[in-house]
Structure formats: structure tokens, C-alpha cells
Amino acid sequence: MSTQLTPEQWFLTTENGAVAIGNAISNFRDGFMGGTIDPTIWDTQWTNQADSFISFGGNSSGSKYLRVSMSPYQKGSEFILRSKQSWKMPHRFGFGFSASQRIIGQEAEAMMVGCNTDGSIPKITPPADMPISGNIVVAYSVATINFPSNHPYNGGDRVILKNNGDVRINIWPVFVTVVNRTTITVPCGLTSSTYTWGGTVQFVEYADKAENAWGYSWENTTVSNASIVSRRNAGKYYSVNTLHSSTTATQANTSPYTDAFRSAGDFELINTFEHVKTASRTASSTSATTGYSKYTETCLEEAIEYKMQFRCKNLDNYSTLLPCYIVSATKTGTTTATVTTNVPHGLTTGRYMQAYGARDQVNFPNMTSVASVLSVPTTTTFTIVWGTASTTSTEWGIITEYNGGVAFPGIMGFSIQSFTVANNVLTTTLNTTASGFIPWEVYEVVMSGGGASYSWPYLCVRQYLTTVEFMKVDYSAITPIGTTNCGGGIVRRTDYRIHYVREMEYTRLAVELTNNRGATDAGEGIPILSAGGTLSTVSWVTTVGTISALNGYQSHQLSIASERNAWYNGPGSRVS
């Protein structure tokens, strides 16, 4: 007797009445091809945005991406892009990601974060900032830090130092070693000495403090490196720094006025009940993975759902441009220059800083090394040692901080001598041959004096001899002007690019292999795809029957007559 199928049964069966089996429950993809962030699928959040901004790029060779351009002026600027949709375990999260530069003081993350049933993200409360007591002593690349009361830190906690009187000791995320309840040590690359305190230690969290989180954190300067972070149910995070695909974008076409940035790597997060894994590989390639990590500890909470989250951040001790420019600098037969700024500079005696972009590069060269402020006669003047002794003056330039004993990141070692604007293109003429500028990266152009009103973030569109051409990021009009003398500097902004995002939630289907536990049924053998390479040592092989195309990336099948002897007879009988 036949049974009439219901519509629900039609959906779950094949045309022959067999049960239809599939494991993809839901999937998601966004390639930002529309040039907007779709508010129906993404939430965005800014903290201390200032002149950080988002925009979109890609006009050639299949390139399209979301650009997050971070401010060179604002500490603590942070952007979060988080999916509205959430997924159950198990799931796979894949994406393309690149960065214009990897510099100290800035971080980016791509993670899965656990959410409540209403979509909100439960978060931990990190320890409050701790005031430092007494001076900080650095010896043999270790800084010893004392506190006036018990500190909350444990070994392996990640912290920064900020707001110290000597800005060189405002060092970047480092990991704590506990000495006792009022003393810790952290790694420090500064010269062994005693440094002026007065600041605080700040606990630095991952994933915007989410209670459950898993994913990548790009937090150092090595482009092929990432920290893999996992935290379960508000516990302490687990983090391992390891090799993964490069975050330097590929460019399919490098012609002027051409934006062909594409992700060099394809990154993936795999979240299951047994483990969490990361895998990265060269994008659009058949090559093997370039980075792989697996955690069986600190696996994520299985009873909740997860959202995908991207986070881009300037840390609270990030070295910034000062929000002023140099009007003039004068020396009278000495190396000491009196510098005048257009607005109050905020510097104090003994403060370490750098100056770039003075028009006279002979007597006032770009400071590739740090200078200490000698005196502060007024809120808009200060004195420093700058260049060789001379009686001369110059106009214009920019000033940068020197936090953490690191030269200002992203500065281009040039001085703007003049500029012109025609057809909405800003053309700057430098003091020497232009180099290192990459079409369609964003640069902060700071032109002092006559060019102050033209200071702005710009897209580089062309470098040629001593000139560099720029356009507004939004391609808006620029007021035309003839050749105008000026001074000033150019800073590469950090652009984080999200090229595409995909997500798949799936069910699992257990598969049983019967050819195991000593079975020797060659008919149930699994073919092997060789990844190449050389088998350097063979300690034991009894008989080899047929080998077909062993060399090269060919599928081959090995028929080993005495498989039992080779694999299952205990120590001394294995192929290695």
C-alpha cells in the first residue's frame, strides 16, 4: 500500500522516496560589492572615532573590500563590525583580510564571539588600571614595576604601560611575570636604566571582552604572524602566537589610478564540540595550508550561538601625530632650535618627540632618532637639539610622539616642498625622489603654512620622480590652486581591509571506517594524494607491490603485501 507524502516529506526526501541527507543548515557571504555596509546584516560600533573612518575600495581585477582607516592622531580609537546573525556549533567562518602596515600600538582581530538569546554579547569586567609606585627599573631587557597596593595580575596577562613621565617607558602589549602581590616584571627592550614613572598599567583584553571568543589577533609587526586566542565562559584567555598567511595584500595590477588589492590569504575558523581550529592558506591556490592551529582546551561553550566580529584598534599608548604643526624653527650659531607651533603643543621639558617635514632639510633634517625637549618658554614654543650648528631658520613641519621607545610608525621620510591642485588631483613635490608609495593606500598629508587647508587623508594614485599624486578618499572636489611653497610630512595610515566574509553552520555525520584495528583489507584502503617532499628515512618495509607516480602531486595507491608486519606488529615494525 502506498502512502501519500506530505509537503514536509517532499522537502526531506528524494524523488525516489529516499531520505535527503545534507549537512549545511545555513550559510552567509558578503563581499561588500555594493560599496556599503548593509545595516540589515551588520552592526557597527565606533569608540573615540576622531578621523578614523570606513570606506570601500577595489576597481580592478576582481578587487572589492571594506577599508577601515585608523587615525594617526587618536589614541584608543576602535571600530567593531559584528554580524547580526548568529550560528550554532559546529560552524566554519572564512574571510579575506589584509593590512597596509603592521605597526606597534595598533591591533586587528577576526573572531567568533558568543551571544545571548537576544543577540547581545556577554562580557567580562577586566581589572582597573593600576597606578605605578616609584621609578621603573629596566635591567637586562626586563622592567620591574611596583604598585602601592596588591595588583590583580596573573602570569601571562597582557598589559600596556601608559601616561608615564618618561614616554619611552610607555611600552606596548607585553606579558606579565608575577614577582609578588605588589610587583611584576615585563619584557622591555629599552636600555638598562631607571625611568620616570607617574603612569599606570592597563590590562589589555581581546575580543572586546567577550566571555566566549575564538579567532585571530594581529598584534605585532610580523606580516605572516598571528596570535590565536580562545576563551570559554569568562575564563582567562589562551593565546599562542604562530605562523599564518601574510596580511600584506597582493596587487593583481599596479598601474597608477588602479586599485587591485586582494587578500593574500584565505583565513578560516572551525568551531566544533571537540576542538577549535584555525587554518590559513594562499588565496585562490591549490597549495597546502600556510598556518594551522588546533585547541582541544578552552573550547567554546557549546550551548550558545556565535556572531562573527572584526575589531580594529589604536591602543591607549599608541604614538600619534601631535595636533599642531611647526610654523618656524630658528637656530643662532648652535644646534639648539627654538620651535614655534600654530596652536599649543602640549609638550613638557624632558618629553621625547620627533620632527619631520621641515622645508629646509639640510639644517633641519627629518629626525630619524629621538629628541628631548630642552625647555618650554610658552605653550606654543619649545627648544630642542635639531641638526648641526648653524644660524638659520626654516618654515613648517610636523611633530610626533615617541611612546615606547619606538620611532613614529608609518612616517614617510620626505619633506613636502610645494603642491598644486588641478582636476581634483593634489600633486605634491618632495625634497627627493619619491619611493615607497603604493597606489590606493591612504596617506595623511600634513602641509604646514600655505598648505594647511589642504591637509587631509588622501588616496595615493601615482608616484613619479619627485612627485606624488593624491585624490580625496571619497573622490570629492579639491579646490584648485597653483604651485604653492609649503612644508610638511606624509604619514601612511593603517588601513585594515576586509575582502570577503563567509559562514556556514552545519550538522555532523559520523563516518565509520571498518578497515581498522588490525584489519588488512586492501580493497578498503584509502587513496593518498601526495603533497610532495622527500621521505628521508625508512626504518622497516617488508614488501612493496605497486607504486604509481609517487613523485609529483599525483594520486597514488600503495599495495603493501605484508601490511600487518609493516603497521601492526608493534614497535620496530613501523614505517617512519
N, C-alpha and C positions, 0 to 999 in steps of 0.2 A: 504494500500500500504506500502510495506516495504521499508526502506531506508538503503542503503549500508553505513556501518560505515567506517569512515576514520581511518587510523592508530592512529591518535591522540585521536580519540574517543575510540578506543580499550583500550588505555592506561588509560583512565579516567572512564571506565565503567566495570562492572562485566560481566561474561559470559552470564547473562540474560538481559543485557542491562541497568541495574540499575547503577546510578552514584556511583562510588567508592569513599568513603569518608575515608580519613586518615589525621592525623594532624602532622606527623613527616616529616618535609621538608628536613632536613639534620641532620646527626649525625657524631660524631667523637669520636674516642677512641685511646689511646696509653697507653700500659702497659710496655714500654721500654724493651720488651722481647728480642730484638736484641742486647742489650748491647751498643747501640749508640743513640745519639740524631739525629733523621732524619732531615737533613737540608732542606728537601722539605716541612716540616710541622712546623718546629720550627725555630725561630730566637733566638740567644743567644747574650748576651752583658756582658762584664766584665768592671768594674771600679776599679782601684787600686788592681788588682788581687793578686799580690805578690805570696805567696804559697797557696792561696785558689785554689781549683780545683774541677772538677766534675769527677765522676767515677760511676760505676754501681755495684750493689750488688744483693744478693739473690741466694742461691744454694740449698735450701731445702724447702719442704712444701709449694710449690707454691709461694715462695717469689721471687720478682723481683722488682727493684726500681732504680731510678736515685738518686745518692748521691751528694749533694753539701756540701763540707767540707770547712769550713771557717777558714782562717788563724788566729792563735793566736798572730801573730806579727804585722799585718797590720790594721791600722785604716782606716775607710772609704772604705773597700773592699766590693764590691757589685756585685751580679750576677742576671741577669734577663733572664728568659725563657719565651718567648712570642710566641703565635701561629701565623702562617702566615695567616691562615683562620680567617675570621670574621663572625659574625652572627647577624641577626636582632632580635629585640624583637618580641615575647617572646622567652626566651630560658632558659635552665637548664644546669648548669655547676656542675659536680660532680667530686670528686677526693679523693684519699687517701694520707695522709700526716702524717709524724712523725718527731721527732727531738731527737737527742741523749741527749740533755740537753736544758733547758730553762734558760738562764743567762742574767743578766743585761748588756746592751751595744750591744746586738745583736737582730735583728728583722727578721721575715719572713712574707710574705704576699702571699695570693692567691686571685686574684681579676679579675673581668671583667673590661676592660678599653676601652673607646670609641676611635674610629679611624676615620680618614678622608677617602675619597673615594680611595686615593692612598695607604692606609694601614698605613700611619704614625699616630703617636699619638700626638694630640694637647695637649700642656702642659701649666700650669700656670707658672708665674715667682714669686717664693717666695721672701720674704723680705731678704735683705742682712744681713750678720752678724752685730750685733751691739756691739761696744766696751763698756765695763763696766766702769763706773766712780766711783772712790772711793772704799773703802772696802765694802765687803758683810757682812751684819749683819744677823745672824741667831738667832731667839728668838722663843721659843715655837713651834719648827718644821716648821717655816716659814722663808724663806730667802728674804730679801729686797734688790733689785738690782736697782741701779741708772744709768742713762745714761747721756752723755754730751749734747744730743740733743733729740728731740722728737723721740720716738720709734714707730715702725709700728704695735705693737701687740694689739690684742683684747682679751677679756676674753675667755678662753678656748683654745687659741692657744697652740700648743705643741712645746717645746723648750728643748735644752740642753745647759749646760754651759761647756766651753772648754778653754784650754790654760791658766788657771789661775795659778798664782804663787804658791798658796796652792792647790795641786791637789785634796785634799779632797772635794773641793767645785765644782769640775767638775762633776756635778750631771747629772743624766740620764733623759730621756724624762719626763718632768713634764708639768703641765698645768698652764697657766698664769692667774693671777688675776691682773687687771689694777688698780693702785692707782691713777696715773695722767699720763700726757703725757711724763714724763721723769722717771717714777718709776713704777716698777712692783713688785709683790711678787710671789713666787713659793713654793710649799711644799719642805721641806728639813729635812731629818732625822738626820742631824749632831747635835752635842752638841751645845747648845746656846753659841755663841761666835762671834768674829769678824774675818773674814777670808780675807787673802791677795788676792787682785784682779789682774788685768792685762790681763784678757782674754776677751772672747766675749760670747754673747748669740746667738745661732743659731736656726733658725726656722726649725723644722723637719717635712717634708711632708710625706704623704702616696702615694702609687701607682706610684712612680717615677714622681709625679707632674701631672698626667693625669687630664685633665679637667673634664672628666666623669669617675667615678670609683665606684666600689661596691665590697665588699668582706671582707675577714678575714685578720686581722693583729695580729700576735702572738708577743707581745712586752713586756711581763713580765715573771716572773719566775714560775707562776702557770700553771701546765700542762693541766688542764681542763678549761682554761680560754682563751678567745679571745676577741679582740676589733672588732666590726662590724662597718665598715666605709662606708660612702656613700657621694658622691659629684656629683652635677649636674651643668653642664655648667660653670665650673671655679669658682663656688661659694665656700664658706667656707665648709669644710668637716663637716659631722656629724658623731660622733663616740660614741659608747656605749660599755663598757666593760661588758662581760656577760659569763655565763657558757656554755661551749660546750664540745664536745668529747675530750678525752685526746690526747695529742700529743706524749705520750710515746708509742712506738711500742710494739706490742705483739710478742712473740717468740714461735712459734709452736714447736721448738726443740732447746734445749740449749746445745747440745753436743759440745765439742771442734771442731774446724775447720768447724763449721756449721753456715751458715747464713740463718736464718729463720725469719728475721724481716718482719712483716706485719703491715699495718696500723690498729691501734685500732679503729679508727673512719672512717665513711663514711660521707664526708662533701659535702654539696650541696648549690649552689647559684641559686635562682629562680628570674628571672627578667621579670616583666610584666608591662603593662601600668599603673595599679593601685598601684603597690607596688613592693618593692624588699624584698626578704626573704632569710634567711639562715636556714638550718636545718642540724643537725648532729645526728648521731645515731651510735650505736655499729656496727662495720663492720660484715657482714655475720651473722646477728642476726635478729630475729623477734621482738625484744624488741622495745618499743616506743622511740621517739627521746630523746636524752640527752641534746640537745640545740636547741633553736628555737628563731629567731628574725624576726621582720617584721617592715619595714619602709613604711609609706604612704607619708611621706615628703622626700624631697631631692631625689625623684625618678629619675632615669637616663633619659637622653634625648632619646626620642623615635624615632627620625628621623634619627639616625645614627646606625652604626654597632659596634660590640664589639669583642675584642680579649680577650683570656684568658692569664693571666700573673702571673707568680711566681717570687718573688723577695726575695733575701736573702742578709742581710747587716750587716756589722760591723759599728757601729756609729762612728762619728769622735772623741768621747771621750772614746771609748772602751779601757779598761785596757788590756795592751798587755804584752807579754814577751819582755824584752829588747834583742836586737840583739847582745848580748855578753854573755859570761859565766865566772864564777869565776875560776881563776887559783889557788888562795890561799887566805886564811884568817888567820890572826895571832892575838893572844891576849897575853899581857905580864902582868899578875897579875891583870887584870881589866876585866870589861865587854865590853870594847871598842875594837872592832876588826878593823884592817886595812885590807881592801879587795882589791885584785888586779884582774883586768879583762883582758881578752885576747885582746880586742880592746877597744877604747874609749867608756865609758858607757853613757855619756850624762847627768849624774846626776848633781845636784847643791845642795849647802848647804841648808838644810831645806826640801829637797824633800822627800816625803814619798814613801817607797818601801817595798818589802818583798823579802826574800831569801829562797830558797828551795834546797834540794838535796845535801848539803854538805856531804862528806863521813863520817865525824865524827859527828854523830847525838847526842852524849852525850854533847859535849861542844858547838856545833853549830847546834842546833835543827832547824827544819823547822819553819819558822816564821808564826804562825797562827794569830799573831797580827802584826800591822804595826810598822816599824821603821823609824826614821827620820835621814837623812844623816847629820852627825855632821860636817864634813869637806871634802874638795876635794883637796888633795895635788897635784894630777896630773890628766890628762884626763883618766888614767887607774887605779887610786886608789881612794878610799874614806873610811871614817870611820863611823861606826855605833855601837850601842849597840846590842850585839848578844850573847844571852845565859848568863850563870853565869860567875863570875870572874874566870880566870884560866890563866896559862901560857902554851899555846899550839897553835897548828896550824892545819889546815885542807886543803884539796885539793878539788877543784871543787864545782860546784853548779850553780844555775840559779837565775836570778833576774827578778822580776815582778813589774809592775806599781801598783798604788793604787788610781786610779781615782775614784772620787765619794764617798770616804769613804767606799768602798766595797772591801773585800778581793778578791784576784785574782780568777776569776771564772774558774772552770774546773781543778784546780790543784789537783793531786793525792798526798796524804800526805805520800810519801815514798821517800827514797833515794836509787838510784841505787848503788850497791856496786861492782858489776862486771858483765861482759857479755861474751857470746860466740856466735859464728855463725857456724852452720852446717846445710847442706841440705837446704839452703836458709831460715832458721829459726833463728831469733835473740832471744836468751834466756837471759833475764835479771834476776839477783839475787838481791832482795831488802833487806832492813835492817830489815824487819819484814814480817810476813805472809801477802801475797797479798790478797786484798779484793776489791770489787767494780769494777773490770774489767769485761767488757761484750764482749764476742766473737763477732767479726766483727764490733765493733765500731773502729773508727780511733783515734789514740793517737799520740801526738807529743812527741817523745822520744829525750831528750836533754842530751847527755852524754858528760861530760866535760873531759878534759885531754886525756887519751889514746883512749877514745871512741868518740872523736869529729867528726871524719869522718863517724861515723855510726849514727849520729843524723839525724832523718828523720821522716816524718809521716808514721805510720805503722798501719796495721790491727792487733788488738789483736786476737789471735786464741786460747789461752789457759792460764788459771792461775792455778797454782798448788803449794801449800805450799808457799815458799818464792820466787818462780819464776813466771815470766810472759813471754809467748812466742809471738813473733810478726812475721808478714810477710809484705813485701812490698805491697802497695795498688794495684800495677799493677802486682804482683806476680813475679817481675823480680828478677834476681840473686843478692845475697848479698855475698860479699867477705868473704870466711871462715876465722875464727880466733879462736885461743884457748882462754882459760879463761884469761880475761884481767881486772885488777882492774880499777875502774873509780869512778866517782861520777856523780850526775846529777838528773834530775827530769823527771816526766812524766805528761803530760797535756792532759786531754780529749778534743779533738777538737769537735766543734759543727758541727754535720752532720745533714743537713736537707734532708729528704728523700721524694721524690715524687713517690708514689707507682703506681698510675694509674691516668688517666685523661679521662673524658668523657664529651661530649657536645651534646645537642640536641636542634635544632631550630624547632619550631612547630607553627602550626596555632591553633586558638582557636575556639571552637564550643560551642555556648551558649546553655544551657540546662534549660528548664523551668519546675519547679515543680508546678503542679496545686493544690496540697494539701497544700494550704497556705492561709493566710489572713482569718482565721477563719474556713476554710474547715475542716470537720471531717470525711473524707472518710478513714476508717481504711484500706480498700483494697489498698490504695495508700501510706500506711505507709512505712517508710524506716527501714529495719532491722538494728539492732545495734550489733556491736562487742564490748563486754565489755573488757576494758583494766584492769580490776581487781580493787581492792581497796574497800573502805567502804563508804557507804552513811551514814554520821554521823547524819544528821538531816533531817526529812521530816516534813514540816510545814502543808501540805494540800494534801491529796489524797482522792478522793471520792470513787471510786470502782476500784479494781484490778481484772481483769478477770483471765488470764492465764499467768504464769511465767514459763519458761522452762530453766533450767540450768543457773540460774542467777550468781552463783559463778563460778569462774574459767574463763578462756579465751574462752568462748563459745558464739556462736551467739545465740541470743535470741530475741523473739518478745514479746512486751508488748501490750496487748489489754486492753485499759483503756476505760471503758464504758462511763464515763462522761468526755470525753476529753475536751469538751467545758468548763466545770466548772474548770477543773484542769489547763488549759493553757490559756484560752482566756477571762476569766471574770474579768480581771483587777487585781489590787493589792490585795493581801491576798488570791488569788486563784491559786497560782503557786506552783509547786513542787520545793523545793530548797534543 
